[in-house]
């Protein structure tokens, strides 16, 4: 979406000096003309626009779409299976270890999970008390009504690594990160915000949320604190981004060294002779 810019040449502008006479070059400000310019340039209302081929979104999927819509098209519509690397496999292993430990299925954490042991032990105790759930699949309709993960009306999907209820109106949400914090602060803060929005929508009685991205390797935490009134400020922005994705009918590529660096679709997949993406920037 192009950024709207006020165009003073399209409307009458007021003189900087009120004592300066109104001339053809410096006419009096015309509110009606200014409003007409705004109406012509304001973003399209996407709430009633039909859904496109991508009828569902998650934060990771939205981030990928905004980076390169064509990559999302190849994966979600054409079914290209981008192979995962060792970092993704390691992340899944550590997530599974923490999940199983909190639920009491195992008595030992993976040796690599040690810098947040006190937090994980506390969540394990709270799980026994019935105040913690882990790895739940949350689905929402286009109106943010909770629904199933695979239902026909599922529009948004969220998967929280852990949620802890202190009481009926206050809870904490956690996401485990096996990657680095540095350089990812903005993206991860947005992800935490989306999780907070989903939590408020799923639990109407909750008024306060503490959120934390927990970086397993570095022993760091990225925190956020949210109150229910924050929805009025942040929800429209998130909805606009998600609706842009789920109502899209065109998926242009965005080739660049940065976008294509780790993309495997610029090379032939296993068993295929040609790369799915012909625009990929090769090193």
Buried (B, 14 or more C-beta within 10 A) or exposed (E): EEEEEEEEEEBBBEBEEEEEEEEEEBBEEEEEBBEEBEEEEEEEEBEEBEBBEBBBBBBEBBBBBEBBBBBBBBBBEEEBEBEEEEEEEBBEEBBBBBBBBBBEEEEEBBEEBEBBEEBBEBBBEBBEEEBBBBBEEBBBBBEBEEBEEEEEEBBBBBBBBBBBBEEEEBBBBBBBBBBEBEEBEEEBBBBBBBBBBBBBBBBEEBBBBBBBBBBBBEEBBBEBEBEBEBBEEBBEEBBBBBBBBBBBEEBEBBBEEEBBEEBBBBEEBEEEEEBBBEBBBEE
